[in-house]
Amino acid sequence: MNEKIIKRIHYISLVAIILLIIPSGLNPFYFSIFFLVLGVNMINGGLGVYEQSKKKHIVPIICGVVAIGFGIYRLVF
């Protein structure tokens, strides 16, 4: 992927995570959104690691998918 797009996604998701930390303790809806944004950030970082490493680490991508799945589960149920 383009490096500028990766950096933009990374910084926007970090700002969103920082802004959602306090409200997520007060409202379960923000807690679910927090996990969705955290998963996007993990997958974004994991793709950079996956493309640069020789061993092709997939753990950050799996963790991001699990975080997104948990966030969606919390939103639905």
Chimera marker file (.cmm) of the C-alpha trace (Angstrom):
<marker_set name="trace">
<marker id="1" x="0.000" y="0.000" z="0.000" r="1" g="1" b="0" radius="0.5"/>
<marker id="2" x="0.966" y="3.606" z="-0.335" r="1" g="1" b="0" radius="0.5"/>
<marker id="3" x="3.038" y="4.848" z="2.624" r="1" g="1" b="0" radius="0.5"/>
<marker id="4" x="1.068" y="8.097" z="2.917" r="1" g="1" b="0" radius="0.5"/>
<marker id="5" x="-2.221" y="6.224" z="3.203" r="1" g="1" b="0" radius="0.5"/>
<marker id="6" x="-0.785" y="3.875" z="5.832" r="1" g="1" b="0" radius="0.5"/>
<marker id="7" x="0.497" y="6.799" z="7.905" r="1" g="1" b="0" radius="0.5"/>
<marker id="8" x="-2.828" y="8.643" z="7.641" r="1" g="1" b="0" radius="0.5"/>
<marker id="9" x="-4.803" y="5.592" z="8.762" r="1" g="1" b="0" radius="0.5"/>
<marker id="10" x="-2.355" y="5.030" z="11.607" r="1" g="1" b="0" radius="0.5"/>
<marker id="11" x="-2.463" y="8.584" z="12.958" r="1" g="1" b="0" radius="0.5"/>
<marker id="12" x="-6.224" y="9.015" z="12.530" r="1" g="1" b="0" radius="0.5"/>
<marker id="13" x="-6.882" y="5.753" z="14.368" r="1" g="1" b="0" radius="0.5"/>
<marker id="14" x="-4.449" y="6.716" z="17.151" r="1" g="1" b="0" radius="0.5"/>
<marker id="15" x="-6.238" y="10.033" z="17.651" r="1" g="1" b="0" radius="0.5"/>
<marker id="16" x="-9.587" y="8.228" z="17.694" r="1" g="1" b="0" radius="0.5"/>
<marker id="17" x="-8.294" y="5.721" z="20.261" r="1" g="1" b="0" radius="0.5"/>
<marker id="18" x="-7.035" y="8.518" z="22.513" r="1" g="1" b="0" radius="0.5"/>
<marker id="19" x="-10.346" y="10.378" z="22.228" r="1" g="1" b="0" radius="0.5"/>
<marker id="20" x="-12.363" y="7.215" z="23.005" r="1" g="1" b="0" radius="0.5"/>
<marker id="21" x="-10.440" y="6.105" z="26.114" r="1" g="1" b="0" radius="0.5"/>
<marker id="22" x="-12.394" y="8.177" z="28.669" r="1" g="1" b="0" radius="0.5"/>
<marker id="23" x="-15.907" y="7.814" z="27.170" r="1" g="1" b="0" radius="0.5"/>
<marker id="24" x="-15.439" y="4.054" z="26.754" r="1" g="1" b="0" radius="0.5"/>
<marker id="25" x="-15.405" y="3.686" z="30.529" r="1" g="1" b="0" radius="0.5"/>
<marker id="26" x="-18.727" y="5.501" z="30.789" r="1" g="1" b="0" radius="0.5"/>
<marker id="27" x="-20.691" y="4.134" z="27.838" r="1" g="1" b="0" radius="0.5"/>
<marker id="28" x="-20.614" y="0.592" z="26.351" r="1" g="1" b="0" radius="0.5"/>
<marker id="29" x="-21.258" y="1.964" z="22.849" r="1" g="1" b="0" radius="0.5"/>
<marker id="30" x="-17.964" y="3.887" z="22.904" r="1" g="1" b="0" radius="0.5"/>
<marker id="31" x="-16.245" y="0.777" z="24.270" r="1" g="1" b="0" radius="0.5"/>
<marker id="32" x="-17.367" y="-1.162" z="21.186" r="1" g="1" b="0" radius="0.5"/>
<marker id="33" x="-16.267" y="1.616" z="18.829" r="1" g="1" b="0" radius="0.5"/>
<marker id="34" x="-12.928" y="1.715" z="20.684" r="1" g="1" b="0" radius="0.5"/>
<marker id="35" x="-12.338" y="-1.952" z="19.848" r="1" g="1" b="0" radius="0.5"/>
<marker id="36" x="-13.277" y="-1.422" z="16.209" r="1" g="1" b="0" radius="0.5"/>
<marker id="37" x="-10.770" y="1.424" z="15.869" r="1" g="1" b="0" radius="0.5"/>
<marker id="38" x="-8.149" y="-0.546" z="17.803" r="1" g="1" b="0" radius="0.5"/>
<marker id="39" x="-8.604" y="-3.473" z="15.407" r="1" g="1" b="0" radius="0.5"/>
<marker id="40" x="-8.190" y="-1.211" z="12.382" r="1" g="1" b="0" radius="0.5"/>
<marker id="41" x="-4.994" y="0.191" z="13.900" r="1" g="1" b="0" radius="0.5"/>
<marker id="42" x="-3.654" y="-3.313" z="14.617" r="1" g="1" b="0" radius="0.5"/>
<marker id="43" x="-4.401" y="-4.524" z="11.094" r="1" g="1" b="0" radius="0.5"/>
<marker id="44" x="-2.825" y="-1.403" z="9.600" r="1" g="1" b="0" radius="0.5"/>
<marker id="45" x="0.336" y="-1.918" z="11.649" r="1" g="1" b="0" radius="0.5"/>
<marker id="46" x="0.276" y="-5.649" z="10.993" r="1" g="1" b="0" radius="0.5"/>
<marker id="47" x="0.212" y="-5.156" z="7.245" r="1" g="1" b="0" radius="0.5"/>
<marker id="48" x="3.364" y="-3.056" z="7.465" r="1" g="1" b="0" radius="0.5"/>
<marker id="49" x="5.080" y="-5.739" z="9.526" r="1" g="1" b="0" radius="0.5"/>
<marker id="50" x="3.831" y="-8.476" z="7.184" r="1" g="1" b="0" radius="0.5"/>
<marker id="51" x="5.170" y="-6.733" z="4.077" r="1" g="1" b="0" radius="0.5"/>
<marker id="52" x="8.599" y="-5.989" z="5.578" r="1" g="1" b="0" radius="0.5"/>
<marker id="53" x="9.380" y="-9.229" z="7.413" r="1" g="1" b="0" radius="0.5"/>
<marker id="54" x="10.800" y="-12.356" z="5.885" r="1" g="1" b="0" radius="0.5"/>
<marker id="55" x="8.936" y="-14.717" z="8.237" r="1" g="1" b="0" radius="0.5"/>
<marker id="56" x="5.538" y="-13.174" z="7.408" r="1" g="1" b="0" radius="0.5"/>
<marker id="57" x="4.201" y="-12.610" z="10.924" r="1" g="1" b="0" radius="0.5"/>
<marker id="58" x="0.411" y="-12.759" z="10.929" r="1" g="1" b="0" radius="0.5"/>
<marker id="59" x="-0.198" y="-12.338" z="14.682" r="1" g="1" b="0" radius="0.5"/>
<marker id="60" x="-0.981" y="-8.562" z="14.506" r="1" g="1" b="0" radius="0.5"/>
<marker id="61" x="-3.456" y="-9.167" z="11.692" r="1" g="1" b="0" radius="0.5"/>
<marker id="62" x="-5.176" y="-11.952" z="13.642" r="1" g="1" b="0" radius="0.5"/>
<marker id="63" x="-5.305" y="-9.769" z="16.777" r="1" g="1" b="0" radius="0.5"/>
<marker id="64" x="-6.837" y="-6.942" z="14.758" r="1" g="1" b="0" radius="0.5"/>
<marker id="65" x="-9.500" y="-9.218" z="13.302" r="1" g="1" b="0" radius="0.5"/>
<marker id="66" x="-10.310" y="-10.531" z="16.797" r="1" g="1" b="0" radius="0.5"/>
<marker id="67" x="-10.584" y="-6.963" z="18.150" r="1" g="1" b="0" radius="0.5"/>
<marker id="68" x="-12.889" y="-5.949" z="15.300" r="1" g="1" b="0" radius="0.5"/>
<marker id="69" x="-14.958" y="-9.095" z="15.823" r="1" g="1" b="0" radius="0.5"/>
<marker id="70" x="-15.250" y="-8.362" z="19.539" r="1" g="1" b="0" radius="0.5"/>
<marker id="71" x="-16.314" y="-4.785" z="18.808" r="1" g="1" b="0" radius="0.5"/>
<marker id="72" x="-18.975" y="-5.934" z="16.345" r="1" g="1" b="0" radius="0.5"/>
<marker id="73" x="-20.177" y="-8.576" z="18.813" r="1" g="1" b="0" radius="0.5"/>
<marker id="74" x="-20.499" y="-5.934" z="21.538" r="1" g="1" b="0" radius="0.5"/>
<marker id="75" x="-22.426" y="-3.633" z="19.196" r="1" g="1" b="0" radius="0.5"/>
<marker id="76" x="-24.878" y="-6.331" z="18.127" r="1" g="1" b="0" radius="0.5"/>
<marker id="77" x="-25.469" y="-8.106" z="21.456" r="1" g="1" b="0" radius="0.5"/>
<link id1="1" id2="2" r="1" g="1" b="0" radius="0.2"/>
<link id1="2" id2="3" r="1" g="1" b="0" radius="0.2"/>
<link id1="3" id2="4" r="1" g="1" b="0" radius="0.2"/>
<link id1="4" id2="5" r="1" g="1" b="0" radius="0.2"/>
<link id1="5" id2="6" r="1" g="1" b="0" radius="0.2"/>
<link id1="6" id2="7" r="1" g="1" b="0" radius="0.2"/>
<link id1="7" id2="8" r="1" g="1" b="0" radius="0.2"/>
<link id1="8" id2="9" r="1" g="1" b="0" radius="0.2"/>
<link id1="9" id2="10" r="1" g="1" b="0" radius="0.2"/>
<link id1="10" id2="11" r="1" g="1" b="0" radius="0.2"/>
<link id1="11" id2="12" r="1" g="1" b="0" radius="0.2"/>
<link id1="12" id2="13" r="1" g="1" b="0" radius="0.2"/>
<link id1="13" id2="14" r="1" g="1" b="0" radius="0.2"/>
<link id1="14" id2="15" r="1" g="1" b="0" radius="0.2"/>
<link id1="15" id2="16" r="1" g="1" b="0" radius="0.2"/>
<link id1="16" id2="17" r="1" g="1" b="0" radius="0.2"/>
<link id1="17" id2="18" r="1" g="1" b="0" radius="0.2"/>
<link id1="18" id2="19" r="1" g="1" b="0" radius="0.2"/>
<link id1="19" id2="20" r="1" g="1" b="0" radius="0.2"/>
<link id1="20" id2="21" r="1" g="1" b="0" radius="0.2"/>
<link id1="21" id2="22" r="1" g="1" b="0" radius="0.2"/>
<link id1="22" id2="23" r="1" g="1" b="0" radius="0.2"/>
<link id1="23" id2="24" r="1" g="1" b="0" radius="0.2"/>
<link id1="24" id2="25" r="1" g="1" b="0" radius="0.2"/>
<link id1="25" id2="26" r="1" g="1" b="0" radius="0.2"/>
<link id1="26" id2="27" r="1" g="1" b="0" radius="0.2"/>
<link id1="27" id2="28" r="1" g="1" b="0" radius="0.2"/>
<link id1="28" id2="29" r="1" g="1" b="0" radius="0.2"/>
<link id1="29" id2="30" r="1" g="1" b="0" radius="0.2"/>
<link id1="30" id2="31" r="1" g="1" b="0" radius="0.2"/>
<link id1="31" id2="32" r="1" g="1" b="0" radius="0.2"/>
<link id1="32" id2="33" r="1" g="1" b="0" radius="0.2"/>
<link id1="33" id2="34" r="1" g="1" b="0" radius="0.2"/>
<link id1="34" id2="35" r="1" g="1" b="0" radius="0.2"/>
<link id1="35" id2="36" r="1" g="1" b="0" radius="0.2"/>
<link id1="36" id2="37" r="1" g="1" b="0" radius="0.2"/>
<link id1="37" id2="38" r="1" g="1" b="0" radius="0.2"/>
<link id1="38" id2="39" r="1" g="1" b="0" radius="0.2"/>
<link id1="39" id2="40" r="1" g="1" b="0" radius="0.2"/>
<link id1="40" id2="41" r="1" g="1" b="0" radius="0.2"/>
<link id1="41" id2="42" r="1" g="1" b="0" radius="0.2"/>
<link id1="42" id2="43" r="1" g="1" b="0" radius="0.2"/>
<link id1="43" id2="44" r="1" g="1" b="0" radius="0.2"/>
<link id1="44" id2="45" r="1" g="1" b="0" radius="0.2"/>
<link id1="45" id2="46" r="1" g="1" b="0" radius="0.2"/>
<link id1="46" id2="47" r="1" g="1" b="0" radius="0.2"/>
<link id1="47" id2="48" r="1" g="1" b="0" radius="0.2"/>
<link id1="48" id2="49" r="1" g="1" b="0" radius="0.2"/>
<link id1="49" id2="50" r="1" g="1" b="0" radius="0.2"/>
<link id1="50" id2="51" r="1" g="1" b="0" radius="0.2"/>
<link id1="51" id2="52" r="1" g="1" b="0" radius="0.2"/>
<link id1="52" id2="53" r="1" g="1" b="0" radius="0.2"/>
<link id1="53" id2="54" r="1" g="1" b="0" radius="0.2"/>
<link id1="54" id2="55" r="1" g="1" b="0" radius="0.2"/>
<link id1="55" id2="56" r="1" g="1" b="0" radius="0.2"/>
<link id1="56" id2="57" r="1" g="1" b="0" radius="0.2"/>
<link id1="57" id2="58" r="1" g="1" b="0" radius="0.2"/>
<link id1="58" id2="59" r="1" g="1" b="0" radius="0.2"/>
<link id1="59" id2="60" r="1" g="1" b="0" radius="0.2"/>
<link id1="60" id2="61" r="1" g="1" b="0" radius="0.2"/>
<link id1="61" id2="62" r="1" g="1" b="0" radius="0.2"/>
<link id1="62" id2="63" r="1" g="1" b="0" radius="0.2"/>
<link id1="63" id2="64" r="1" g="1" b="0" radius="0.2"/>
<link id1="64" id2="65" r="1" g="1" b="0" radius="0.2"/>
<link id1="65" id2="66" r="1" g="1" b="0" radius="0.2"/>
<link id1="66" id2="67" r="1" g="1" b="0" radius="0.2"/>
<link id1="67" id2="68" r="1" g="1" b="0" radius="0.2"/>
<link id1="68" id2="69" r="1" g="1" b="0" radius="0.2"/>
<link id1="69" id2="70" r="1" g="1" b="0" radius="0.2"/>
<link id1="70" id2="71" r="1" g="1" b="0" radius="0.2"/>
<link id1="71" id2="72" r="1" g="1" b="0" radius="0.2"/>
<link id1="72" id2="73" r="1" g="1" b="0" radius="0.2"/>
<link id1="73" id2="74" r="1" g="1" b="0" radius="0.2"/>
<link id1="74" id2="75" r="1" g="1" b="0" radius="0.2"/>
<link id1="75" id2="76" r="1" g="1" b="0" radius="0.2"/>
<link id1="76" id2="77" r="1" g="1" b="0" radius="0.2"/>
</marker_set>
